């Protein structure tokens, strides 16, 4: 697998792809943790949990949106 990655992207490209893959995985886990920490009604909770686990871009987008919202709230203080 690493040899294939290296043959497609070269040395520098494979390091960059590996770094972004790792960062996406970390943001995905952080987004799932953030989504599951909020209290919701049980019916909505199942939907949000399903989206967070089975659609990996959703928690990453949620995390970015939450960071932007928190930044705006901190600027107001």
C-alpha positions in Angstrom: 0.0 0.0 0.0 2.8 2.4 0.9 4.6 1.5 -2.3 1.6 2.2 -4.4 1.1 5.5 -2.6 4.7 6.4 -3.3 4.6 5.4 -6.9 1.5 7.6 -7.5 2.5 10.7 -5.7 6.2 10.5 -5.2 8.0 11.1 -1.9 6.7 14.6 -1.0 3.2 13.9 -2.3 2.9 10.7 -0.3 3.9 12.5 2.9 1.3 15.2 2.2 -1.4 12.7 1.4 -0.6 10.7 4.6 -0.6 13.9 6.7 -4.0 15.0 5.3 -5.4 11.5 5.8 -4.3 11.5 9.4 -5.7 15.0 10.1 -9.0 14.1 8.5 -9.2 11.0 10.7 -8.4 13.1 13.8 -11.0 15.7 12.9 -13.6 12.9 12.2 -13.1 11.5 15.7 -13.3 14.9 17.2 -16.4 15.7 15.3 -18.1 12.4 16.4 -17.2 13.2 20.0 -18.6 16.7 19.7 -21.8 15.5 18.0 -22.4 12.7 20.6 -21.8 15.0 23.6 -24.8 17.2 23.0 -28.1 16.3 24.6 -30.9 15.6 22.1 -34.2 13.8 22.1 -33.7 10.1 21.4 -35.3 10.2 17.9 -32.9 12.9 16.7 -30.0 11.4 18.6 -30.1 8.2 16.4 -30.1 10.3 13.2 -27.1 12.4 14.3 -25.2 9.4 15.5 -25.8 7.6 12.2 -24.7 10.6 10.2 -21.6 11.1 12.3 -20.5 7.5 12.0 -21.5 6.6 8.4 -20.9 9.9 6.6 -17.3 10.9 7.6 -17.4 14.4 6.0 -20.4 15.4 8.2 -18.6 15.5 11.5 -15.6 17.3 10.0 -17.9 20.0 8.6 -19.8 20.1 11.9 -16.5 20.6 13.7 -15.4 23.4 11.4 -18.8 25.1 11.7 -18.7 24.8 15.5 -15.2 26.3 15.7 -16.4 29.2 13.6 -19.4 29.7 15.8 -17.3 29.6 19.0 -14.8 32.1 17.5 -17.7 34.5 16.8 -19.0 34.1 20.3 -15.6 34.8 21.8 -15.3 38.0 19.7 -18.5 39.3 21.1 -17.3 39.0 24.7 
